[in-house]
Amino acid sequence: MDFAAPALAVADWRRRVFALYQSVRAERDPAKAHALWRAGRDDLLINHPASPVPAEKRATYGGAPVGPYRPELRFDAVIDTDVKPDRWEFESATDGVIPFSLVGVLHLPGVGDLDVWWLESYGGGIFVPLKDSLAGRSTYGGGRYLIDTVKGADLGGDLHVGRLVVDLNFAYNPSCAYSPEWTCPLAPATNRVDVELPVGEFSG
């Protein structure tokens, strides 16, 4: 798979991620949707030229280790928008300051609370990162992503009534988990939970 310019490869990567999540949302069985997501994401990580996995490692990379699907960790959650305005800024080595504003909070039974952020940069998007107590051990130390709509990672939900599908089984590693050439917004303190979540992508 060759592209005339690296930017076109990244554009194709994002197009394929959007298409993958569209297929995931269309599949009514969450476990089958998870298997579809896992296969699609592995294909991108292993074979796509815009993969964050370094090119010299892709030939031997077997895909991201992923925990078995646990249906109790899927939530159709209401965004609690009764929150004080807040702002979070991530200083990127390549893109300068990336600003986020607080949209609301997700209250997930048995897990904890996660803030829902809005990317204030061009285009905007909903962003929900996650850092559990396994971070630095079996999950990436900087945390993982659940929802990042600007990049296509969107599991659905009725936004008219303020609901998001939050399925922790789909937690995935940011690009910086694979290579220091990438810089990524990492989970702030309000998106850290004091439970172990052995689902989604692991590190390694």
Rosetta blueprint (number, residue, H / E / L):
1 M L
2 D L
3 F L
4 A L
5 A L
6 P H
7 A H
8 L H
9 A H
10 V H
11 A H
12 D H
13 W H
14 R H
15 R H
16 R H
17 V H
18 F H
19 A H
20 L H
21 Y H
22 Q H
23 S H
24 V H
25 R H
26 A H
27 E L
28 R L
29 D L
30 P H
31 A H
32 K H
33 A H
34 H H
35 A H
36 L H
37 W H
38 R H
39 A H
40 G H
41 R H
42 D H
43 D H
44 L H
45 L H
46 I H
47 N H
48 H L
49 P L
50 A L
51 S L
52 P L
53 V L
54 P L
55 A H
56 E H
57 K H
58 R L
59 A L
60 T L
61 Y L
62 G L
63 G L
64 A L
65 P L
66 V E
67 G L
68 P L
69 Y L
70 R L
71 P H
72 E H
73 L H
74 R E
75 F E
76 D E
77 A E
78 V E
79 I E
80 D E
81 T L
82 D L
83 V L
84 K L
85 P L
86 D L
87 R E
88 W E
89 E E
90 F E
91 E E
92 S E
93 A L
94 T L
95 D L
96 G E
97 V E
98 I E
99 P E
100 F E
101 S E
102 L E
103 V E
104 G E
105 V E
106 L E
107 H E
108 L E
109 P L
110 G L
111 V L
112 G E
113 D E
114 L E
115 D E
116 V E
117 W E
118 W E
119 L E
120 E L
121 S L
122 Y L
123 G L
124 G L
125 G E
126 I E
127 F E
128 V E
129 P E
130 L E
131 K E
132 D L
133 S L
134 L L
135 A E
136 G L
137 R L
138 S L
139 T E
140 Y L
141 G L
142 G L
143 G L
144 R E
145 Y E
146 L E
147 I E
148 D E
149 T H
150 V H
151 K H
152 G L
153 A E
154 D L
155 L L
156 G L
157 G L
158 D L
159 L H
160 H H
161 V H
162 G L
163 R E
164 L E
165 V E
166 V E
167 D E
168 L H
169 N H
170 F H
171 A L
172 Y E
173 N L
174 P L
175 S H
176 C H
177 A H
178 Y L
179 S L
180 P L
181 E L
182 W L
183 T L
184 C L
185 P L
186 L L
187 A L
188 P L
189 A H
190 T H
191 N H
192 R E
193 V L
194 D L
195 V L
196 E L
197 L L
198 P L
199 V L
200 G L
201 E E
202 F L
203 S L
204 G L
